[in-house]
């Protein structure tokens, strides 16, 4: 199994990262904004959609966004550092080109909204895979 390394510089690239990270499990304490570096990063256990198999696998991965000016969270208790979130989608909403907002949407309605100068995201797998307890299911 090959580790993924992806970069997004436009909305089409970000759609690939969003599809790759759909159903990733994220601990609230594993998300953070480094204001001095203008970077928002999170660690996740992503479901490896690209791997065949009935039950599937999960992989530890890191995702970060650069050129971040501000971060807003809604519907997420940031004080609950051990809280667990399920990432559903990542999308880019352009304001004045090339700037805009990157919106991370989680199950249950929580969101993280990043104000960015430009769209720049990087996803990288960090190591070995393990068997997933179940394959995520979505209503049609």
N, C-alpha and C positions, 0 to 999 in steps of 0.2 A: 504494500500500500504506500502510495506517494503522499508526502506532506504537501498541503496546499500553501502557496504564497501568491496572494492576489493584491493588486493595486487598483484603485478606482479614481479616475480623474474626470469622469463624466457620468451622467445618469445611467447609461447603459452598463458601464462597469459596476456601478453601485448596485444595479439590479442583480448582477451575478453574485456579488458579495451577500446581498440580502437573501437570495435563494439558498446560498451555501450555509448561511447562519440561521435560517428559519428553524425554530424549535430549540435553539441553543439555550442552555441553562446558565444563568448569570447570577452570582451572589452579589447583593447590593454592595458589600464591602470590597468587591473586586472591580468596581467602577470608580474612576476618579478623573479630576480635571487638574492638570498642571498649568496654572494660569501663566506663570513666567515663561513656560515653553509653548504656550498656546496649543496644548495637546490634551485631548480627551481619550482615555484608554479604558478598555475593559478586557477581563479574562473571561473565558466561557468554556463550557463543555458542549461542543456543537455536535449535532447529529450528522454523521457522515453520509449525506444523501447520495454522494457520488459512488459509494461502495455498495455492490450488490449484496443481497442477502435478505432473508425473511425477517430476521430480528434486527439486524443492523449493528452499527458501532457508533461510539462517541469518541471524540478527540478533544484534547485540551488545545485551545487556540487563543491568540491575542488579536484584538482589533483596536486600531487607533485612528483618530482623525486629527489632522493638522490644521493650522490657521484658524483655530477656534477663538472667537472673541468673547463668547458668553455661553453659559449652560443653564437651562431651566428644566426642572423635573416637575411632573404633575402626576398625582395618583400613585406615588411611590414614597414610602417612608424611608428616607435616607438615613435616619438614625438606627434603623433595624439592620445593622451591618451583616447579620447572618440571614437576612431575608433572601428568598430565592425568587427570581423572575424568569419568565420564559419569553425569549425574544421572538417576535412574530415577523416584523418587517423593518426595513430601513429604507427611507426615501429622502430625496432631495427636493426642496421647494425653492426655486430660484426667486430672488427678490430683484436686485439690480446686478445684472451679469458682471462678473462671474460669482458674486456673493449670493448667499441664501441661507437656508436652514436645513440641517440634516435632522430628521425625526426618527428616533428609534421607538417603535411601538411594542409594548409587552402585553401578554395575556392579562386580562382583567382590566384593561384600559389605561394602564400607566404609560407615560411617555417621558423620554428625555429629548430635549430640543437643543441643538447646537447651532449658534449663529456663527457662520464661517465666512471668511474672505473668499475662499475658493473651495471647491470640492476636492478633497484629497484624503483617501482612506487606504489603510493597509491591513490585510488579514494574513496571519501566519499560523500554521499548526505548530505546536510546541513539542510533540512527542508521540509516544505509542498510543495506539487505540485500544479500547476495551469494549466488551460486549455491552450493548444497550439493554436496559431492562425491558424496553418495549419500543416498537416503532411508533412515532407520533402519528396520530390520525386527525384528519380534518373533515368537517362536514362539507358536503358538496354545495 
